[in-house]
Amino acid sequence: MARRFRPGGGIGIVGLIYLVIGAFVAWDRGYIDADLLRRVASALLAVLLWFLILLGVDLHIHT
């Protein structure tokens, strides 16, 4: 029997567990570190709050 397409179905619980385990393994093996997470967070803030950058706000996350 063919599966029907579920619009907005998402990845499901198995997909979420797969991604969480993958992120943990990548962190454990050194592929992901705190500096990378800070840079990604700063980039996401810059994309979402671009108008603040135009006003001179610094969105870099510092430790």
N, C-alpha and C positions, 0 to 999 in steps of 0.2 A: 504494500500500500504506500502511495506517495505521501511524503510529508508536506503539509501546507505551510506556506510562508507566513510567519508571524511578524507583522510590522511592529517595530519597537520592542522586539523580544529580548534584546540584549544578549549578553554572553552566557548567562546562566550561572548557577552556583559552581558547577564543575570548572567552567572557564575561569571564574574568579579565583578558585582555589589553585588552579594551574598557574595563574599570573602571580599570586602571592608567593607560592613556593619558588617560582622562577626568580622573583625579586630577591627573596632571601638567599638563594644560591648565588646570584650575581653579587650581592652585598658581601657574602661570606668569602667569595673568591677574589674580591677587590675590583670588580668591574664597576660597581657603584660605591661612591664614598660620600661623605658629608659635603665636600666641596662641590661635587657634581649636583647634589640635591639643592644646595644654595643657589647655584647658577641657574638651574632649571626653574626654581621658584622665582628668582628675580626676572627671568625671561617671561614667565607666565604673567607676573604682575605688570611688567612693561607692556605686554600685548593687551591685557584687559584694562589697564589704567593709563593708556597712551596719552590721554589729554593732560594728565598730571605731569608727565614728562615735558610736555610743551610749556607748562607753567614753571618749569625749573625744579620739580621735585625729584629727588634722588631715590629710586626704588631698589637700589642694590641692597641685598641682605648681607649685613656684616656680623661677625662674631665678636 
